[in-house]
Amino acid sequence: MRILGLAILAIATASMAGSARAQTYDPSYPVCLHVYGKATYYECRYTSLAQCNLSASGRAAQCLVNPYFASAYQEPYGRYPKRHRRVY
């Protein structure tokens, strides 16, 4: 009987837990809009800061650069790219 009671208690506790949050940044777009209010959320669907600023005007919102943008360009380290030598 105790095992049944503990099992029911464990199931009830697990069902009351909140759902996991999904990824907040969409890696397809370089600019995100962070909207503040009762429900704070990110909208990552803007291609430029100017486009995002137009959408943010008049609202409690801020435009941010997406840290997870998939096509982000990174400078190679040093002046020339590293070349590998073959060892015979």
ABEGO torsion letter per residue (X at the ends): XAAAAAAAAAAAAAAABBBBBBBABBAABABBBBBBEABBBBBBABABAAAAAAAABGBBBBBBBBAABAABBBBBBEABBBBBBBBX
